[in-house]
C-alpha cells in the first residue's frame, strides 16, 4: 500500500477539493515556518510523530528534511525512541481498562 509515487495523486485531491487542500497547505506551511522552535527541532518532532502515527510517507519526508536541517542520526534516534516510549506508555496505561 505504501508507495511514494502515490503522492502524485495529491494533485487530484487538490483539484477535487481546492479550498480544503489550500487550507491544509497553509496550516502545514505555518507549522514549519520560522518561529520559536528551530526548523531542525520541528522536523525531529515531525519524525517522532510519524513514528507514533505510523505514517511511512511522513517518516520518509520528514526524515529527509530533518537531515537537511542538520539533525544527526543520534538526535533522530533519540526523538524516535521518545515516540516509541510514549506510544508504549499509552498502550500500557490504556491496558488498565482491561482490568475494569
Phi, psi and omega in degrees: 000324181281121178206118182303335178294338178298337181297339175296337180286349177300330177300321178295320176297319179299319180287326182282331182219066190298319182293315181293319180296318178297322178295319176298314181298322178294318177298313180299315179297318180294320181296325183260005178288161178304140181190206182293330181260124178298151183305319180304316182287326175298319179290324176295321175299315180298319178297315180298318179294323178298324175296313182296322181271353179058046179260105182295329178295313180296321178301313182294310184294310184282336172297315177296316181294325178296316177297319178297332179270016176073023172289135179274167177297323179295318179296316179296318179299316178296318180298315182289329178289331172297315179298318178299314181297317180292322178294319177294319178297320177297319178295319180297310181292327177293329180298338179298337178294337177290344182263357181288000000 
